[in-house]
Amino acid sequence: MDTSERMIAVPASAGVRSFRLAALPVTRGLYAEIIGRCPAAGGDDRLPVTDVTWWDTVLFCNALSARDGLTSVYRVEAGRVTWDRHADGYRLPSEAEWEHACRAGSSGPHYGPLDEVAWFRDNSGDRLRVAGVKVPNAWGFHDMLGNAWDWCWDVYDPKAIGGYRVLRGGGWFDERWSCRASVRRRSHPSLTLDDVGFRVARNA
């Protein structure tokens, strides 16, 4: 098992049922193993995979579920995705799930001193870093802040045209203020960015 597959149980909270979330973002190594290629050429297999669209993450989750003999969460049909909320396979976290796991019971903007828990503009050397090096939060999650933003399931603004999806967590080139538990960003689901990756979740 790739270390980025290790799942941690997250307790329920107001508005969030208990679920499981990967301790690390999906790495280049795991992505290449499941999909057969890595979108970001070169580099350490332990780096978070980036340059993936939101659609890519959906297909990855279904492929990982198939490998492990689980029921696929997503049904992709005619350019639309349906989430089977009873399926036991892998999926993206919802935005509420992501923030609950990031905070890990804390209430401040960070779950620890930012230099200790996150790679961002001041300390990253202007590049992506190997996943899992920085100090994890109280529940054992690494890189929830900094290094690479995480795609989430949710539409950023359901009332807006375009279906932009939510990004959370901040990245290696972001300023300190951007790497906070509450900060939201958006991107079109068909775009790739070199500071955006994802991690997988499952129902409890």
N, C-alpha and C positions, 0 to 999 in steps of 0.2 A: 504493500500500500504506500503510495506517495504521501509524504507528510502533510501535503495540502488537502488530503482527504480526511484527516482526523477530525471527527465531529465532536462537539461539546454540547451537552444538554443545557438549554437556556430555560430558566424558570418562567412561569407565567407572570404577567403584570397586568395592570389596568389596560384593557383593550388589546392585549397580546397573549395568545395562548402559548403554552410551552412548545418548544420546537428544538431542533438541533441545527447548529451552524458550524461550518468549517473553521478550525482554529486559525488557518492561514488562507490567504487568497489562492486561487487556482494558479499553479506555477506553469511555466513554459513546458517543463518536462511532462507534467500530467496532461496538459492540453494536447501536446504532440502525440502522446501515447493513445489518447482517446480519439482524436480527430485525424491523426496521421500526418499532421503538419503543424508548424507554429507560425502565426502571422508575423511575429517580430523575429527576423532572422538573426542568428548568432547570439552570443551571450550565454550566461550560466542558466542551466535548466532550473535552478532554484529561484530565479527571478519570477515575480508575478507576471503572468501573461498579460500583455496589453495589446492595443491595436485590434481589439475585437468589438464588433458591433453588438448591440443588445440582442439582435436576432441570432448572432453567433452563440451568445451565452445560452439562449433557449435551446438551440440544437445540441450544444455541449451537454446540458443537463439531461436531455433525453437520451443521448448516447451513453453517458455515464450510468444512467439508470438501466439501460439495456445490458451493459456489461455486467452489472451486479445483479441481474435478474429481478429488477424492480419494475413497478408499473410507471410508465412515463407520466409525468405531471402535465406536460403541455401537448395540446393538439394544435398543429399548425395547418391552416386551411385557407386558401384564397387570400393570403396576405394578412390573416388575423390569427391571433393566438388565444386559445381558451385554456384556463388553468383549472385542472381537475383537483379540487381541494381535498379530496379523499385519497388520492394516489400516494403511494409510499416512496416514490422516486425523488430524485434530486431536483431542486428548483432554485430560483433566486429568492433572497429574503425580501419581504415587503419592507417598505421604508420604516414603518413602525417597529418591525422586528429588528432591523439593522440598528436603529438608534438605541433600542433597549439593550441589545447585546454590546454595543459600543460603550454605553455608560456603565454597564455592569454594576448597577446600584449606586453609582456616583451621581452628583447633581451639577458639577461644574462643567466648564467647557472642554476640559481634558480629563482623562482618567489617570493622569500622572504628569510629572514635569515633561513638557513637550519634547525637549531635547532627548529625553530618555526613552520615550515611547514612540516617536515618529520621525520619519525622514521627510524633511521639507526643505525649502529653499536655503535656509541658513546652514544646514548640515549635510545635505545630500550630495554635494559636489556636482550638482546639476545633472544627476542621472538616477535612474531606477536602481534600487538596491535589493539584494537577496532577501527574500521573505523570512520573517521569523527571527531576525537578529535583535530587534529592539524589545524592550521590556513589555510583556503582555499586560492586559488589564486584569482586574481581580478575578474574572471568570476564565482566563487563559487564552483570550483572543489576541493575536498579534496583528499589527499593522491596520487596525481599524481606523487610525488617523495617519495620514501621510502615506508616502511611497506611491500608491496607486489608488485612485478613486474606485469605488465599487458601484457597478450597475445594480439598481434595485428593480423590482417588478413594476413599481407604480408609475403611472402617468404623472408628470410634473404638475400640470394644470388641466384637469379634465374638461374645462370650459374652453380651452384654447385649441386652435387648429394646429395639426402637425403631430400630435401624439408624442411629444418629447418625453423621455423617460428620466427618472430621478437618478442622480449620482450623489454619493455620500462619502465623506471621510477625508478628502483632501489628497494632494499628490506631492511628488518629489520637487516640483517647481513652484509650489504654492507658498504664499506668505504665511506667517504664523497665524494671522487672524482667520485664515481660510481652513485651517486644520482644527476644527472644533466639532464637537458631537452634534451640534444643531445646524451646521451649515449645509445648505442644499445647493446643488448645481443641476443643470439639465443638459441633455444632448439628444439629438435626433437618433432614433434607434438604428438607423442605417449608417451612421458615421463611426469612424474609428479614431481614437486619440492615443498618443503615446504615454499618457499618464492615467489611463482608465482600464481597469480590469474588473474582476468580480470574484465572489466566493459563493459556495453552494450551501443551501439549506435543505432540511428535510422536516417533515412533520414528526412530532415526538412519537 
